[in-house]
Amino acid sequence: KDVYEKATTGNLVITKTVDGDNITESEFEGALTFTVQNEDGKYLDKDGNLSDDADELTLKEGGFVKGEDGKYTKTFKDVAPGKYTVTETNSDVDGYDLVTDQSTTGGEGTVEAGKAATVELKDVYEAKTQTAEKGILELTKTIKGDVTEEEAEGALKFEVKTKDD
């Protein structure tokens, strides 16, 4: 005797790729945050439970797994069918700028019973360029020994250069 049940749930798979100017995992894994919301306005937490409150997921602590291809994947198993919206709520990484025209920080997937829906996200970063900002440079020199302040004052000279000089 064979007994079959019709599937009533499906899976939602989120993939995240991060690329750019020598950006490292330790720089972005805890910084990037996401929310997952269904069409009824409820949010999925990292365990796939629905809640009225947004639960921000990170790559580091949100249950994402890094594959050999470098992509991070999070699978929500057995979620109710319907449309889910994935939104990257923070794309800021210290020392880097997000290249917005090459990045995808949000998407939608429709889960059907017995099937999986995939939402693919991608961030491309470039290192921030150092900009010249005006500030204050203060030099302090300590003199020790048998020299008075007056004697040293005229004898010492300092030259300040930028790294481009």
ZADO-184084 format. One record per residue: residue number from 0; residue in three letters; z negated, x, y of N, C-alpha, C, O, CB in turn. Coordinates in nm, 2 decimals. Glycine has a CB too. Layout:
// residues N
ATOM   num   residuo     n.pz     n.px     n.py    ca.pz    ca.px    ca.py     c.pz     c.px     c.py     o.pz     o.px     o.py    cb.pz    cb.px    cb.py
ATOM   NUM       ala        Z        X        Y        Z        X        Y        Z        X        Y        Z        X        Y        Z        X        Y
...
// end
This chain:
// residues 165
ATOM   num   residuo     n.pz     n.px     n.py    ca.pz    ca.px    ca.py     c.pz     c.px     c.py     o.pz     o.px     o.py    cb.pz    cb.px    cb.py
ATOM     0       lys     0.00     0.08    -0.12     0.00     0.00     0.00     0.00     0.09     0.12    -0.08     0.18     0.13    -0.12    -0.10     0.00
ATOM     1       asp     0.09     0.07     0.22     0.10     0.14     0.34     0.05     0.04     0.45     0.09    -0.07     0.46     0.24     0.19     0.37
ATOM     2       val    -0.03     0.09     0.54    -0.08     0.01     0.65    -0.04     0.09     0.78    -0.07     0.21     0.80    -0.23    -0.01     0.65
ATOM     3       tyr     0.03     0.02     0.87     0.07     0.08     1.00     0.01     0.01     1.11    -0.01    -0.11     1.11     0.23     0.07     1.01
ATOM     4       glu    -0.03     0.09     1.21    -0.08     0.03     1.33     0.01     0.07     1.45     0.07     0.18     1.45    -0.22     0.09     1.36
ATOM     5       lys     0.03    -0.02     1.54     0.11     0.00     1.65     0.03     0.08     1.75    -0.08     0.04     1.79     0.17    -0.13     1.71
ATOM     6       ala     0.09     0.19     1.80     0.02     0.27     1.90     0.00     0.19     2.03     0.09     0.12     2.08     0.10     0.40     1.93
ATOM     7       thr    -0.12     0.20     2.09    -0.15     0.13     2.21    -0.17     0.22     2.33    -0.19     0.18     2.44    -0.27     0.04     2.19
ATOM     8       thr    -0.18     0.35     2.30    -0.20     0.45     2.40    -0.09     0.56     2.39    -0.02     0.57     2.30    -0.34     0.52     2.39
ATOM     9       gly    -0.09     0.65     2.49     0.00     0.76     2.49    -0.07     0.88     2.55    -0.19     0.88     2.57     0.13     0.73     2.57
ATOM    10       asn     0.01     0.99     2.57    -0.05     1.11     2.63     0.02     1.14     2.76     0.13     1.11     2.79    -0.02     1.23     2.53
ATOM    11       leu    -0.06     1.20     2.85    -0.01     1.25     2.98    -0.03     1.40     2.98    -0.14     1.45     2.96    -0.09     1.18     3.10
ATOM    12       val     0.08     1.47     3.00     0.08     1.61     3.00     0.11     1.67     3.14     0.22     1.63     3.20     0.18     1.67     2.89
ATOM    13       ile     0.03     1.75     3.19     0.05     1.82     3.32     0.08     1.96     3.29     0.00     2.03     3.22    -0.07     1.80     3.42
ATOM    14       thr     0.19     2.02     3.35     0.22     2.16     3.34     0.21     2.22     3.48     0.26     2.15     3.58     0.35     2.19     3.27
ATOM    15       lys     0.16     2.34     3.50     0.15     2.40     3.63     0.20     2.54     3.61     0.15     2.62     3.53     0.01     2.40     3.68
ATOM    16       thr     0.30     2.58     3.69     0.34     2.72     3.70     0.31     2.78     3.83     0.33     2.71     3.94     0.50     2.73     3.67
ATOM    17       val     0.26     2.90     3.84     0.23     2.97     3.96     0.31     3.10     3.96     0.30     3.17     3.87     0.07     2.99     3.98
ATOM    18       asp     0.38     3.12     4.07     0.46     3.24     4.08     0.46     3.30     4.22     0.42     3.22     4.31     0.61     3.21     4.04
ATOM    19       gly     0.49     3.42     4.24     0.49     3.48     4.37     0.46     3.62     4.38     0.44     3.69     4.28     0.41     3.40     4.46
ATOM    20       asp     0.45     3.67     4.50     0.42     3.81     4.53     0.29     3.87     4.47     0.19     3.87     4.54     0.42     3.83     4.68
ATOM    21       asn     0.30     3.91     4.35     0.19     3.98     4.28     0.06     3.90     4.28    -0.05     3.96     4.29     0.16     4.11     4.34
ATOM    22       ile     0.07     3.77     4.29    -0.05     3.68     4.29    -0.12     3.69     4.15    -0.05     3.69     4.05    -0.02     3.54     4.33
ATOM    23       thr    -0.25     3.70     4.14    -0.32     3.71     4.01    -0.39     3.58     3.98    -0.43     3.50     4.06    -0.41     3.83     4.02
ATOM    24       glu    -0.42     3.57     3.85    -0.49     3.45     3.80    -0.62     3.43     3.87    -0.66     3.32     3.91    -0.51     3.46     3.65
ATOM    25       ser    -0.70     3.54     3.89    -0.83     3.53     3.95    -0.82     3.48     4.09    -0.92     3.43     4.14    -0.90     3.67     3.94
ATOM    26       glu    -0.71     3.50     4.16    -0.69     3.46     4.30    -0.66     3.31     4.30    -0.70     3.24     4.40    -0.58     3.53     4.36
ATOM    27       phe    -0.60     3.25     4.20    -0.56     3.11     4.22    -0.63     3.01     4.12    -0.63     2.89     4.14    -0.42     3.09     4.20
ATOM    28       glu    -0.68     3.06     4.00    -0.73     2.97     3.90    -0.84     2.87     3.95    -0.84     2.76     3.91    -0.78     3.05     3.78
ATOM    29       gly    -0.93     2.92     4.03    -1.04     2.84     4.08    -1.00     2.77     4.21    -1.07     2.68     4.25    -1.16     2.92     4.10
ATOM    30       ala    -0.90     2.81     4.28    -0.86     2.76     4.41    -0.78     2.63     4.40    -0.80     2.54     4.49    -0.79     2.86     4.49
ATOM    31       leu    -0.69     2.62     4.31    -0.60     2.51     4.30    -0.67     2.39     4.24    -0.73     2.40     4.14    -0.47     2.54     4.22
ATOM    32       thr    -0.66     2.27     4.31    -0.73     2.15     4.26    -0.63     2.04     4.26    -0.53     2.03     4.33    -0.85     2.12     4.35
ATOM    33       phe    -0.66     1.94     4.16    -0.57     1.83     4.14    -0.65     1.71     4.11    -0.76     1.71     4.07    -0.48     1.86     4.01
ATOM    34       thr    -0.58     1.59     4.14    -0.64     1.46     4.10    -0.53     1.39     4.02    -0.41     1.41     4.04    -0.68     1.38     4.22
ATOM    35       val    -0.57     1.30     3.93    -0.48     1.22     3.85    -0.53     1.08     3.87    -0.64     1.04     3.83    -0.48     1.27     3.70
ATOM    36       gln    -0.43     0.99     3.92    -0.47     0.86     3.95    -0.37     0.76     3.88    -0.25     0.79     3.88    -0.47     0.83     4.10
ATOM    37       asn    -0.42     0.65     3.82    -0.33     0.56     3.76    -0.29     0.45     3.86    -0.33     0.45     3.98    -0.40     0.49     3.64
ATOM    38       glu    -0.20     0.36     3.82    -0.14     0.27     3.92    -0.24     0.16     3.97    -0.22     0.09     4.06    -0.02     0.20     3.86
ATOM    39       asp    -0.36     0.15     3.90    -0.47     0.06     3.94    -0.56     0.13     4.04    -0.66     0.07     4.08    -0.54     0.01     3.82
ATOM    40       gly    -0.54     0.26     4.07    -0.62     0.33     4.17    -0.74     0.40     4.10    -0.82     0.46     4.18    -0.67     0.24     4.27
ATOM    41       lys    -0.75     0.40     3.97    -0.85     0.47     3.90    -0.81     0.62     3.88    -0.69     0.65     3.87    -0.89     0.40     3.77
ATOM    42       tyr    -0.91     0.71     3.87    -0.89     0.85     3.85    -0.93     0.89     3.71    -1.02     0.84     3.65    -0.96     0.93     3.95
ATOM    43       leu    -0.85     0.99     3.66    -0.89     1.05     3.53    -0.97     1.17     3.56    -0.94     1.25     3.64    -0.76     1.09     3.45
ATOM    44       asp    -1.08     1.18     3.48    -1.16     1.30     3.49    -1.11     1.40     3.39    -1.01     1.37     3.32    -1.31     1.27     3.46
ATOM    45       lys    -1.17     1.52     3.38    -1.11     1.62     3.29    -1.11     1.58     3.14    -1.04     1.64     3.06    -1.19     1.75     3.31
ATOM    46       asp    -1.19     1.49     3.10    -1.20     1.44     2.97    -1.11     1.32     2.94    -1.11     1.27     2.83    -1.34     1.41     2.93
ATOM    47       gly    -1.04     1.27     3.04    -0.95     1.16     3.03    -1.02     1.02     3.05    -0.96     0.92     3.02    -0.89     1.16     2.89
ATOM    48       asn    -1.14     1.02     3.10    -1.21     0.89     3.13    -1.17     0.85     3.27    -1.15     0.93     3.36    -1.36     0.91     3.11
ATOM    49       leu    -1.16     0.71     3.28    -1.12     0.66     3.41    -1.25     0.63     3.49    -1.35     0.60     3.44    -1.05     0.52     3.39
ATOM    50       ser    -1.23     0.65     3.63    -1.34     0.64     3.72    -1.29     0.59     3.85    -1.17     0.61     3.89    -1.42     0.77     3.74
ATOM    51       asp    -1.37     0.53     3.93    -1.33     0.49     4.07    -1.33     0.61     4.16    -1.27     0.60     4.27    -1.43     0.38     4.12
ATOM    52       asp    -1.40     0.71     4.13    -1.41     0.83     4.21    -1.32     0.94     4.17    -1.30     0.96     4.05    -1.56     0.88     4.21
ATOM    53       ala    -1.26     1.01     4.26    -1.17     1.12     4.24    -1.24     1.23     4.18    -1.35     1.28     4.23    -1.09     1.16     4.36
ATOM    54       asp    -1.19     1.29     4.07    -1.25     1.40     4.00    -1.15     1.51     4.01    -1.04     1.51     3.95    -1.29     1.37     3.85
ATOM    55       glu    -1.18     1.61     4.10    -1.08     1.72     4.12    -1.09     1.82     4.00    -1.20     1.87     3.97    -1.11     1.79     4.25
ATOM    56       leu    -0.97     1.84     3.95    -0.96     1.94     3.84    -0.91     2.07     3.89    -0.83     2.08     3.98    -0.86     1.88     3.73
ATOM    57       thr    -0.96     2.18     3.83    -0.91     2.31     3.86    -0.84     2.37     3.74    -0.87     2.32     3.63    -1.02     2.41     3.92
ATOM    58       leu    -0.76     2.47     3.75    -0.70     2.53     3.64    -0.80     2.60     3.55    -0.80     2.60     3.43    -0.59     2.64     3.68
ATOM    59       lys    -0.90     2.65     3.62    -1.01     2.73     3.55    -1.10     2.64     3.47    -1.14     2.67     3.36    -1.09     2.81     3.65
ATOM    60       glu    -1.15     2.52     3.53    -1.25     2.44     3.47    -1.20     2.30     3.43    -1.28     2.22     3.39    -1.37     2.44     3.56
ATOM    61       gly    -1.08     2.27     3.45    -1.03     2.14     3.43    -0.97     2.12     3.29    -0.91     2.01     3.26    -0.93     2.11     3.53
ATOM    62       gly    -0.98     2.21     3.20    -0.92     2.20     3.07    -0.78     2.24     3.05    -0.72     2.21     2.95    -0.94     2.05     3.03
ATOM    63       phe    -0.73     2.31     3.15    -0.59     2.36     3.14    -0.59     2.48     3.05    -0.68     2.56     3.05    -0.53     2.40     3.28
ATOM    64       val    -0.48     2.50     2.97    -0.47     2.61     2.88    -0.34     2.68     2.92    -0.24     2.63     2.94    -0.46     2.56     2.73
ATOM    65       lys    -0.36     2.82     2.93    -0.24     2.90     2.97    -0.16     2.94     2.84    -0.22     2.99     2.74    -0.29     3.03     3.04
ATOM    66       gly    -0.03     2.91     2.84     0.05     2.94     2.73     0.11     3.08     2.74     0.10     3.14     2.84     0.16     2.83     2.72
ATOM    67       glu     0.18     3.12     2.64     0.25     3.25     2.64     0.36     3.26     2.75     0.39     3.37     2.79     0.31     3.28     2.50
ATOM    68       asp     0.41     3.14     2.78     0.52     3.14     2.89     0.46     3.15     3.03     0.53     3.15     3.13     0.60     3.01     2.87
ATOM    69       gly     0.32     3.16     3.04     0.26     3.16     3.17     0.23     3.03     3.23     0.16     3.03     3.34     0.34     3.24     3.26
ATOM    70       lys     0.27     2.92     3.17     0.25     2.79     3.23     0.11     2.74     3.18     0.06     2.77     3.07     0.35     2.69     3.18
ATOM    71       tyr     0.04     2.67     3.27    -0.09     2.61     3.24    -0.06     2.46     3.20     0.02     2.40     3.27    -0.19     2.62     3.36
ATOM    72       thr    -0.12     2.42     3.09    -0.10     2.28     3.04    -0.23     2.21     3.02    -0.32     2.27     2.97    -0.01     2.29     2.91
ATOM    73       lys    -0.23     2.09     3.07    -0.35     2.00     3.04    -0.29     1.87     2.98    -0.20     1.81     3.04    -0.43     1.97     3.18
ATOM    74       thr    -0.34     1.83     2.86    -0.30     1.71     2.80    -0.41     1.61     2.79    -0.52     1.64     2.74    -0.25     1.74     2.65
ATOM    75       phe    -0.39     1.49     2.85    -0.48     1.38     2.84    -0.43     1.30     2.72    -0.33     1.24     2.73    -0.49     1.30     2.98
ATOM    76       lys    -0.51     1.29     2.62    -0.47     1.22     2.50    -0.52     1.08     2.50    -0.63     1.05     2.56    -0.52     1.29     2.37
ATOM    77       asp    -0.45     0.99     2.45    -0.48     0.85     2.43    -0.52     0.78     2.56    -0.63     0.72     2.57    -0.60     0.84     2.33
ATOM    78       val    -0.44     0.79     2.66    -0.46     0.72     2.78    -0.38     0.59     2.78    -0.28     0.58     2.71    -0.42     0.81     2.91
ATOM    79       ala    -0.42     0.50     2.86    -0.36     0.36     2.86    -0.22     0.38     2.92    -0.19     0.46     3.01    -0.44     0.26     2.95
ATOM    80       pro    -0.12     0.30     2.87     0.01     0.31     2.93     0.01     0.27     3.07    -0.07     0.19     3.12     0.11     0.21     2.85
ATOM    81       gly     0.11     0.33     3.15     0.12     0.30     3.29     0.16     0.42     3.36     0.18     0.53     3.31    -0.01     0.25     3.34
ATOM    82       lys     0.18     0.40     3.49     0.22     0.51     3.58     0.10     0.59     3.63     0.00     0.53     3.67     0.30     0.46     3.70
ATOM    83       tyr     0.11     0.73     3.62     0.00     0.82     3.67     0.06     0.91     3.78     0.17     0.96     3.76    -0.06     0.90     3.55
ATOM    84       thr    -0.02     0.93     3.88     0.03     1.02     3.99    -0.06     1.14     3.99    -0.19     1.13     3.99     0.02     0.94     4.13
ATOM    85       val     0.00     1.26     3.98    -0.07     1.38     3.99    -0.05     1.44     4.13     0.06     1.46     4.17    -0.03     1.48     3.87
ATOM    86       thr    -0.16     1.48     4.19    -0.16     1.53     4.33    -0.24     1.66     4.33    -0.35     1.66     4.30    -0.21     1.43     4.43
ATOM    87       glu    -0.17     1.76     4.38    -0.24     1.89     4.40    -0.31     1.87     4.54    -0.25     1.87     4.64    -0.15     2.01     4.40
ATOM    88       thr    -0.44     1.87     4.54    -0.52     1.84     4.66    -0.55     1.97     4.74    -0.59     1.96     4.85    -0.65     1.77     4.62
ATOM    89       asn    -0.54     2.08     4.67    -0.56     2.21     4.74    -0.46     2.31     4.68    -0.46     2.34     4.56    -0.70     2.26     4.73
ATOM    90       ser    -0.38     2.37     4.77    -0.28     2.47     4.73    -0.31     2.60     4.80    -0.23     2.70     4.79    -0.14     2.43     4.76
ATOM    91       asp    -0.42     2.61     4.88    -0.45     2.73     4.96    -0.51     2.84     4.87    -0.60     2.81     4.79    -0.55     2.69     5.07
ATOM    92       val    -0.45     2.96     4.88    -0.50     3.07     4.81    -0.51     3.18     4.91    -0.42     3.21     4.99    -0.40     3.12     4.69
ATOM    93       asp    -0.63     3.24     4.92    -0.66     3.35     5.02    -0.55     3.46     5.01    -0.53     3.51     4.90    -0.80     3.40     5.01
ATOM    94       gly    -0.50     3.49     5.13    -0.40     3.60     5.13    -0.26     3.57     5.10    -0.17     3.65     5.10    -0.45     3.71     5.04
ATOM    95       tyr    -0.23     3.44     5.07    -0.10     3.40     5.04    -0.06     3.27     5.11    -0.14     3.19     5.15    -0.09     3.37     4.89
ATOM    96       asp     0.07     3.25     5.14     0.13     3.13     5.19     0.21     3.06     5.08     0.28     3.13     5.01     0.22     3.16     5.31
ATOM    97       leu     0.19     2.93     5.07     0.27     2.85     4.98     0.41     2.83     5.03     0.43     2.80     5.15     0.21     2.71     4.96
ATOM    98       val     0.51     2.86     4.95     0.65     2.85     4.99     0.68     2.70     4.95     0.72     2.67     4.84     0.75     2.95     4.91
ATOM    99       thr     0.67     2.61     5.05     0.68     2.47     5.03     0.82     2.42     4.97     0.82     2.33     4.89     0.65     2.39     5.15
ATOM   100       asp     0.92     2.48     5.02     1.06     2.44     4.97     1.09     2.48     4.83     1.19     2.44     4.77     1.16     2.49     5.07
ATOM   101       gln     1.00     2.56     4.77     1.02     2.61     4.63     0.91     2.56     4.54     0.90     2.59     4.42     1.03     2.76     4.62
ATOM   102       ser     0.82     2.48     4.60     0.70     2.43     4.52     0.70     2.28     4.50     0.76     2.21     4.58     0.57     2.47     4.60
ATOM   103       thr     0.64     2.24     4.40     0.62     2.10     4.37     0.47     2.07     4.34     0.41     2.12     4.24     0.70     2.05     4.24
ATOM   104       thr     0.41     2.01     4.44     0.26     1.99     4.43     0.22     1.85     4.40     0.10     1.81     4.41     0.20     2.03     4.57
ATOM   105       gly     0.31     1.77     4.35     0.28     1.63     4.31     0.39     1.57     4.23     0.50     1.62     4.23     0.25     1.55     4.43
ATOM   106       gly     0.35     1.47     4.15     0.45     1.41     4.07     0.40     1.29     4.00     0.28     1.26     4.00     0.51     1.50     3.97
ATOM   107       glu     0.49     1.21     3.94     0.45     1.09     3.86     0.50     1.10     3.72     0.61     1.15     3.70     0.50     0.96     3.94
ATOM   108       gly     0.43     1.03     3.63     0.47     1.02     3.50     0.43     0.88     3.44     0.32     0.83     3.48     0.41     1.13     3.41
ATOM   109       thr     0.52     0.82     3.36     0.49     0.69     3.31     0.46     0.71     3.16     0.55     0.74     3.08     0.60     0.59     3.34
ATOM   110       val     0.34     0.68     3.12     0.30     0.69     2.98     0.33     0.56     2.91     0.30     0.45     2.96     0.14     0.71     2.97
ATOM   111       glu     0.40     0.57     2.80     0.43     0.46     2.71     0.35     0.47     2.58     0.32     0.58     2.54     0.59     0.45     2.68
ATOM   112       ala     0.32     0.36     2.52     0.25     0.36     2.40     0.32     0.44     2.29     0.44     0.43     2.27     0.23     0.22     2.34
ATOM   113       gly     0.24     0.54     2.23     0.30     0.62     2.13     0.38     0.74     2.18     0.44     0.81     2.10     0.38     0.54     2.04
ATOM   114       lys     0.39     0.75     2.31     0.48     0.86     2.37     0.39     0.94     2.47     0.28     0.91     2.51     0.60     0.80     2.43
ATOM   115       ala     0.46     1.05     2.51     0.39     1.14     2.61     0.48     1.15     2.73     0.60     1.15     2.72     0.37     1.28     2.55
ATOM   116       ala     0.42     1.15     2.85     0.48     1.16     2.97     0.44     1.30     3.03     0.32     1.34     3.02     0.45     1.05     3.08
ATOM   117       thr     0.53     1.37     3.09     0.50     1.51     3.14     0.53     1.51     3.29     0.63     1.46     3.34     0.59     1.61     3.07
ATOM   118       val     0.43     1.57     3.36     0.45     1.59     3.51     0.44     1.74     3.53     0.34     1.81     3.49     0.33     1.52     3.59
ATOM   119       glu     0.55     1.80     3.58     0.56     1.94     3.60     0.54     1.98     3.75     0.60     1.92     3.84     0.69     1.99     3.55
ATOM   120       leu     0.44     2.07     3.77     0.41     2.11     3.90     0.44     2.26     3.91     0.42     2.34     3.81     0.26     2.08     3.94
ATOM   121       lys     0.47     2.31     4.03     0.50     2.45     4.04     0.46     2.50     4.19     0.49     2.43     4.28     0.65     2.49     4.02
ATOM   122       asp     0.39     2.61     4.19     0.36     2.67     4.32     0.42     2.81     4.33     0.41     2.89     4.24     0.20     2.68     4.34
ATOM   123       val     0.49     2.84     4.44     0.54     2.97     4.46     0.48     3.02     4.59     0.47     2.95     4.69     0.70     2.96     4.48
ATOM   124       tyr     0.42     3.14     4.58     0.35     3.20     4.69     0.41     3.33     4.74     0.48     3.40     4.66     0.20     3.23     4.65
ATOM   125       glu     0.39     3.36     4.87     0.43     3.49     4.92     0.31     3.54     4.99     0.23     3.47     5.05     0.56     3.48     5.01
ATOM   126       ala     0.29     3.68     4.99     0.18     3.74     5.05     0.19     3.71     5.20     0.30     3.72     5.26     0.17     3.89     5.02
ATOM   127       lys     0.07     3.69     5.26     0.07     3.66     5.41     0.10     3.80     5.47     0.06     3.90     5.43    -0.07     3.61     5.45
ATOM   128       thr     0.18     3.79     5.58     0.21     3.90     5.66     0.09     3.92     5.76     0.04     3.83     5.81     0.34     3.89     5.73
ATOM   129       gln     0.06     4.05     5.78    -0.05     4.08     5.87     0.00     4.06     6.01     0.10     4.12     6.05    -0.11     4.22     5.85
ATOM   130       thr    -0.07     3.98     6.09    -0.03     3.97     6.23    -0.12     4.04     6.32    -0.24     4.05     6.29    -0.03     3.82     6.27
ATOM   131       ala    -0.07     4.09     6.42    -0.15     4.17     6.52    -0.23     4.07     6.60    -0.18     3.99     6.67    -0.06     4.26     6.61
ATOM   132       glu    -0.36     4.08     6.58    -0.45     4.00     6.66    -0.54     4.09     6.74    -0.58     4.20     6.70    -0.54     3.91     6.57
ATOM   133       lys    -0.56     4.05     6.86    -0.65     4.13     6.95    -0.79     4.11     6.91    -0.84     4.00     6.88    -0.63     4.08     7.10
ATOM   134       gly    -0.86     4.22     6.92    -1.00     4.22     6.88    -1.07     4.33     6.95    -1.02     4.39     7.05    -1.02     4.23     6.73
ATOM   135       ile    -1.19     4.37     6.91    -1.26     4.47     6.97    -1.28     4.58     6.86    -1.33     4.56     6.75    -1.40     4.42     7.02
ATOM   136       leu    -1.25     4.70     6.90    -1.27     4.82     6.82    -1.39     4.90     6.88    -1.38     4.94     7.00    -1.14     4.91     6.80
ATOM   137       glu    -1.49     4.92     6.81    -1.61     4.99     6.86    -1.63     5.11     6.78    -1.64     5.10     6.66    -1.73     4.90     6.86
ATOM   138       leu    -1.63     5.23     6.84    -1.65     5.36     6.77    -1.80     5.40     6.80    -1.84     5.39     6.92    -1.55     5.46     6.82
ATOM   139       thr    -1.86     5.45     6.70    -2.00     5.51     6.72    -2.00     5.64     6.66    -1.95     5.66     6.54    -2.10     5.41     6.65
ATOM   140       lys    -2.04     5.74     6.73    -2.05     5.88     6.68    -2.19     5.92     6.70    -2.26     5.91     6.80    -1.95     5.97     6.76
ATOM   141       thr    -2.25     5.98     6.59    -2.38     6.03     6.59    -2.37     6.18     6.59    -2.30     6.24     6.51    -2.46     5.98     6.47
ATOM   142       ile    -2.45     6.24     6.68    -2.45     6.39     6.69    -2.59     6.44     6.66    -2.69     6.39     6.70    -2.41     6.44     6.84
ATOM   143       lys    -2.59     6.54     6.57    -2.72     6.60     6.53    -2.71     6.75     6.55    -2.61     6.81     6.56    -2.75     6.57     6.38
ATOM   144       gly    -2.83     6.80     6.57    -2.83     6.95     6.59    -2.88     6.98     6.73    -2.94     6.90     6.80    -2.70     7.01     6.57
ATOM   145       asp    -2.86     7.11     6.77    -2.91     7.16     6.89    -2.81     7.14     7.01    -2.79     7.23     7.09    -2.95     7.31     6.88
ATOM   146       val    -2.75     7.03     7.01    -2.65     7.00     7.12    -2.70     6.88     7.20    -2.74     6.78     7.14    -2.51     6.97     7.06
ATOM   147       thr    -2.70     6.89     7.33    -2.74     6.77     7.41    -2.63     6.67     7.42    -2.51     6.71     7.39    -2.79     6.82     7.55
ATOM   148       glu    -2.66     6.55     7.45    -2.56     6.44     7.47    -2.46     6.48     7.58    -2.34     6.46     7.56    -2.62     6.31     7.51
ATOM   149       glu    -2.50     6.55     7.68    -2.41     6.59     7.79    -2.32     6.70     7.75    -2.20     6.69     7.79    -2.50     6.64     7.91
ATOM   150       glu    -2.36     6.79     7.66    -2.28     6.90     7.62    -2.17     6.84     7.52    -2.05     6.89     7.53    -2.36     7.00     7.54
ATOM   151       ala    -2.21     6.75     7.44    -2.11     6.69     7.34    -2.01     6.60     7.41    -1.90     6.59     7.36    -2.19     6.62     7.23
ATOM   152       glu    -2.06     6.53     7.51    -1.97     6.43     7.57    -1.84     6.48     7.62    -1.74     6.41     7.60    -2.05     6.37     7.69
ATOM   153       gly    -1.83     6.59     7.68    -1.70     6.64     7.72    -1.62     6.71     7.61    -1.50     6.73     7.63    -1.72     6.73     7.84
ATOM   154       ala    -1.69     6.75     7.51    -1.62     6.83     7.40    -1.56     6.75     7.30    -1.46     6.79     7.23    -1.72     6.93     7.34
ATOM   155       leu    -1.60     6.63     7.28    -1.55     6.54     7.17    -1.43     6.46     7.22    -1.44     6.40     7.33    -1.66     6.45     7.11
ATOM   156       lys    -1.33     6.45     7.14    -1.21     6.37     7.17    -1.18     6.28     7.05    -1.19     6.33     6.94    -1.09     6.45     7.22
ATOM   157       phe    -1.13     6.16     7.07    -1.10     6.07     6.97    -0.96     6.02     6.99    -0.92     6.00     7.10    -1.20     5.95     6.95
ATOM   158       glu    -0.88     6.00     6.88    -0.75     5.94     6.89    -0.74     5.82     6.80    -0.78     5.84     6.68    -0.64     6.05     6.86
ATOM   159       val    -0.70     5.71     6.85    -0.69     5.59     6.77    -0.55     5.56     6.74    -0.47     5.55     6.84    -0.77     5.47     6.83
ATOM   160       lys    -0.51     5.54     6.61    -0.37     5.51     6.58    -0.37     5.39     6.49    -0.47     5.36     6.42    -0.31     5.63     6.51
ATOM   161       thr    -0.26     5.32     6.49    -0.24     5.21     6.39    -0.18     5.27     6.27    -0.13     5.38     6.27    -0.15     5.09     6.45
ATOM   162       lys    -0.18     5.19     6.16    -0.12     5.25     6.04     0.03     5.27     6.05     0.09     5.34     5.97    -0.15     5.15     5.92
ATOM   163       asp     0.10     5.21     6.15     0.24     5.23     6.17     0.27     5.35     6.26     0.39     5.40     6.27     0.30     5.11     6.24
ATOM   164       asp     0.17     5.41     6.32     0.19     5.53     6.41     0.21     5.66     6.32     0.23     5.77     6.38     0.07     5.55     6.50
// end
